[in-house]
Each structure stands twice: as structure tokens, then as C-alpha cells.
């Protein structure tokens, strides 16, 4: 199973946006996706719960 990681110590560089867009594109192709965020804001989980895959 391939693993993709988006990492940068600097904030505000678009990691969350890139991760959510990439995960969405992969999921739309019918692949299983797990998106895990380690930032204290947990925005990945929040965004995914707002727009669940169909």
C-alpha cells in the first residue's frame, strides 16, 4: 500500500489544502484513503467530516 506524506515545519504553506485535495482526488478514483493530521487544529478531520465521500 503506497503512503504519501506532506510535511513541513513551517505553518501556512498549504499542507492541509494539498492533503485534502490529494485525498479527494484519490478517493474519487475509487481508492481507499485515510487522512491523518497531527496539527493541533485538526482541520483535516473537520474538512473530511463536512464533505464525506459518496
ZITALIN-V45481 format. One record per helix or strand. SS is the DSSP state (hx for helix, st for strand). FROM is the first residue (numbers start at 1). TO is the last residue. If there is no record, write none. Layout:
SS,FROM,TO + SS,FROM,TO
This chain:
hx,15,28 + hx,43,50
